[in-house]
Amino acid sequence: MTLDELLQHQQSRLQLLLDLTGQELELIIRRQALELPALAQRKESLLAEIQHSDRQIASHPESPRLSADLAEQVAELRQLLQHCQDKTRVTEQLLEQTLASNRRLANAMSQLHERQSMTYDHKGHTKGINKGTGFKV
């Protein structure tokens, strides 16, 4: 492949990464977590492909052109990569907030269950209901 073709390929891969990151953000917003693992796997393979392309570009015989006549195209690729990284940070923050919210909800439900499971013994002390034992006859 020529250096120009490699750069065009890299641009299409970065654009696809940006699209996948946008889809990931939408899934988190719509709370469709079950679809995230498949998307994450696609992103992971795409990132490996981007890294491979980077190595091909760096080792290409015409690579000195990157800082000369192809500098503008390289700058566009870097800007696209920066946009991907920014969107990934936003997605990560939203995911962390969602997980924290789910933890708070689980804790609140657990506390509510504990309160509903409380009873008093014959001396008036609080005691949890032990639902794990059977009846004694």
Secondary structure, DSSP 8 states (H G I E B T S, - for coil): --HHHHHHHHHHHHHHHHHHHHHHHHHHHTT-GGGHHHHHHHHHHHHHHHHHHHHHHHHSTTGGGGGTTTHHHHHHHHHHHHHHHHHHHHHHHHHHHHHHHHHHHHHHHHHHHHHHTEEE-TTS-EEE---SS----
